[in-house]
């Protein structure tokens, strides 16, 4: 699964909310902010822009910017459909397919048509004439804040690594205390005490075990993530 931009995440969140509240949802609703507020409509494979002055550079910039937004949304919808995050079915109640989307006052404006890529046009036509149903996978994706399987596996591996590190640290503290407490007791009683070879060896082994356990925890984290990535790749292919 690919990562989604912040703009795409915002679109998907709204799509999920709106679609779950309707039994007759169409993906054309995703384009509403453009086709009903930006003085552009889609009609029969063509974008029609309504401009105040067709000779100004600002209007040309607006055309290119709006066209890019429409294409970006269409690419996102196509991806969600192809990966079965969204299921679309033809609406049998619609005798004549819709060919146009957009609505606003056009008085005093000059229409300028611009052909759009046929693949994008097909996505727009399907968005207007097919009912859409969102999958539970898409709902879960939103609820997980768009984290991929790899992200969640890495988070879990980090938790396990932190847990292992804390366990080793507590064990070291316990060993050190078991050595220091008798020494302090002896000092308080004015007796001179020296560490014997066994106590030195115990401290050395404790530190070595800590480094070994940390290395093993890091390796488990890497192995876990690679295993999840491998499984996810196998499922896709």
C-alpha positions in Angstrom: 0.0 0.0 0.0 1.3 3.4 -0.9 1.4 6.4 1.4 -1.2 9.1 1.1 -0.4 12.8 1.1 -2.1 15.1 3.7 -4.5 16.3 1.0 -5.4 12.8 0.0 -5.9 11.8 3.7 -8.3 14.7 4.1 -10.3 13.6 1.0 -10.4 10.0 2.1 -11.6 10.9 5.7 -14.5 13.0 4.3 -15.3 10.3 1.8 -15.5 7.6 4.5 -17.7 9.8 6.7 -20.1 10.8 3.9 -20.3 7.3 2.4 -21.1 5.6 5.7 -24.0 8.0 6.2 -25.6 7.2 2.8 -26.9 4.1 1.0 -26.8 6.0 -2.4 -23.4 7.6 -2.4 -21.6 8.5 -5.6 -18.0 9.4 -5.9 -18.8 12.5 -7.9 -19.4 14.1 -4.4 -15.6 14.1 -3.9 -15.3 16.7 -6.7 -18.1 19.0 -5.3 -15.7 21.6 -3.9 -14.3 22.0 -7.4 -17.3 21.7 -9.7 -19.6 23.8 -7.6 -17.3 26.5 -6.3 -14.5 27.0 -8.8 -16.4 28.1 -12.0 -15.6 24.9 -13.9 -17.8 22.0 -15.0 -17.2 18.6 -16.7 -19.3 17.8 -19.7 -18.8 14.9 -22.2 -15.1 14.4 -21.8 -14.3 18.1 -21.6 -13.6 20.6 -18.8 -15.4 23.9 -19.4 -13.9 26.9 -17.5 -15.9 30.1 -17.1 -13.6 33.1 -17.1 -14.0 36.8 -16.6 -11.1 37.6 -19.0 -9.5 34.9 -21.1 -6.5 37.0 -21.8 -5.2 37.3 -18.2 -2.3 35.1 -16.9 -4.2 34.5 -13.6 -7.0 32.8 -15.4 -4.6 30.6 -17.3 -2.9 29.7 -14.0 -6.3 28.9 -12.5 -7.1 26.6 -15.4 -3.9 24.6 -15.0 -4.3 24.5 -11.2 -7.9 23.3 -11.2 -7.1 20.7 -13.9 -4.3 19.3 -11.8 -6.6 19.0 -8.8 -9.2 17.1 -10.8 -6.5 14.8 -12.2 -5.0 14.2 -8.7 -8.4 13.3 -7.2 -9.2 11.0 -10.2 -5.9 9.2 -9.7 -6.7 8.7 -6.0 -10.2 7.4 -6.7 -8.8 5.0 -9.4 -6.2 3.7 -6.9 -8.8 3.1 -4.2 -11.1 1.3 -6.6 -8.3 -0.9 -8.1 -7.1 -1.9 -4.6 -10.7 -2.7 -3.6 -10.9 0.0 -0.9 -14.0 1.2 -2.8 -16.5 -1.0 -4.7 -18.6 0.7 -7.4 -21.7 -0.8 -9.0 -23.8 0.6 -11.8 -27.1 2.2 -10.7 -29.9 0.4 -12.5 -32.4 3.2 -11.6 -30.5 5.6 -13.8 -31.9 5.1 -17.3 -29.8 7.8 -19.0 -26.2 8.2 -17.8 -25.1 11.6 -16.5 -22.6 13.4 -18.6 -22.2 16.6 -16.8 -21.3 17.8 -13.3 -21.1 21.4 -12.1 -23.4 24.2 -11.2 -22.9 28.0 -10.7 -24.0 31.3 -12.2 -22.3 31.8 -15.6 -23.7 35.2 -16.5 -21.0 37.6 -17.7 -18.4 34.8 -17.9 -16.8 33.4 -21.0 -16.7 29.6 -21.4 -13.4 28.0 -22.4 -13.4 24.3 -23.2 -10.4 22.0 -22.6 -10.3 18.3 -23.5 -9.3 16.1 -20.7 -7.4 12.7 -20.8 -9.7 9.9 -21.7 -8.7 7.9 -18.6 -9.6 10.8 -16.3 -12.9 11.3 -18.3 -13.8 7.7 -17.7 -13.2 8.0 -14.0 -15.4 11.1 -13.9 -18.2 9.3 -15.9 -18.1 6.3 -13.5 -18.0 8.6 -10.5 -21.3 10.2 -11.7 -23.1 7.0 -12.7 -22.1 4.3 -10.2 -23.0 3.9 -6.6 -20.0 3.5 -4.3 -19.4 1.4 -1.2 -16.4 1.6 1.0 -14.7 -1.4 2.4 -13.9 -2.1 6.0 -10.2 -2.0 5.1 -10.6 1.7 4.2 -12.4 2.4 7.4 -9.6 0.7 9.4 -7.0 2.6 7.4 -8.6 5.9 8.5 -9.0 4.7 12.1 -5.3 3.7 12.1 -4.4 7.2 11.0 -3.2 5.9 7.6 -0.4 3.8 9.0 0.7 1.0 6.7 1.1 -2.6 7.9 4.9 -2.0 7.9 4.4 1.1 10.1 2.3 -0.9 12.7 4.8 -3.8 12.7 7.7 -1.3 13.3 5.7 0.3 16.2 5.1 -3.1 17.7 8.8 -4.1 17.3 9.9 -0.8 19.0 7.6 -1.5 21.9 9.1 -5.0 22.3 12.6 -3.5 22.1 11.9 -0.9 24.7 10.4 -3.6 27.0 13.5 -5.8 26.6 15.8 -2.9 27.3 14.0 -2.0 30.4 14.0 -5.6 31.6 17.8 -5.8 31.2 18.3 -2.5 33.0 16.3 -3.6 36.0 18.3 -6.8 36.1 21.6 -4.9 36.0 20.4 -2.6 38.8 19.4 -5.6 40.9 22.8 -7.2 40.5 24.7 -4.0 41.2 22.6 -3.5 44.4 23.3 -7.0 45.5 27.0 -6.2 45.3 26.9 -2.6 46.6 24.7 -3.2 49.6 27.1 -5.6 51.4 29.9 -3.1 50.7 28.0 -0.2 52.2 27.1 -2.3 55.2 30.7 -3.1 55.7 31.9 0.5 55.3 29.3 1.6 57.8 30.6 -0.9 60.2 34.2 0.5 59.6 35.4 -2.7 58.0 37.6 -2.6 54.9 36.1 -4.7 52.1 37.5 -5.6 48.7 35.6 -7.1 45.8 36.6 -10.7 45.2 37.1 -12.1 41.8 33.6 -13.6 41.8 32.0 -10.2 42.3 34.1 -8.6 39.6 33.1 -11.4 37.2 29.4 -10.9 38.1 29.5 -7.2 37.3 31.4 -7.8 34.0 29.0 -10.5 32.9 26.0 -8.3 33.8 27.3 -5.5 31.5 28.1 -8.0 28.7 24.6 -9.5 28.9 23.1 -6.0 28.7 24.9 -5.2 25.4 24.0 -8.7 24.0 20.3 -8.3 24.9 20.1 -4.8 23.3 21.7 -6.2 20.1 19.3 -9.1 20.0 16.3 -6.7 20.5 17.4 -4.6 17.6 17.8 -7.7 15.4 14.3 -8.9 16.4 12.9 -5.5 15.4 14.6 -5.6 12.0 13.5 -9.3 11.4 9.9 -8.5 12.4 9.6 -5.6 9.9 11.2 -7.5 7.1 8.9 -10.5 7.7 5.8 -8.3 7.5 7.1 -6.5 4.3 7.7 -10.0 2.8 4.2 -11.3 3.7 2.5 -8.1 2.4 4.4 -8.3 -0.9 3.4 -12.0 -1.3 -0.2 -11.1 -0.7 -0.2 -8.4 -3.3 1.4 -10.7 -5.9 
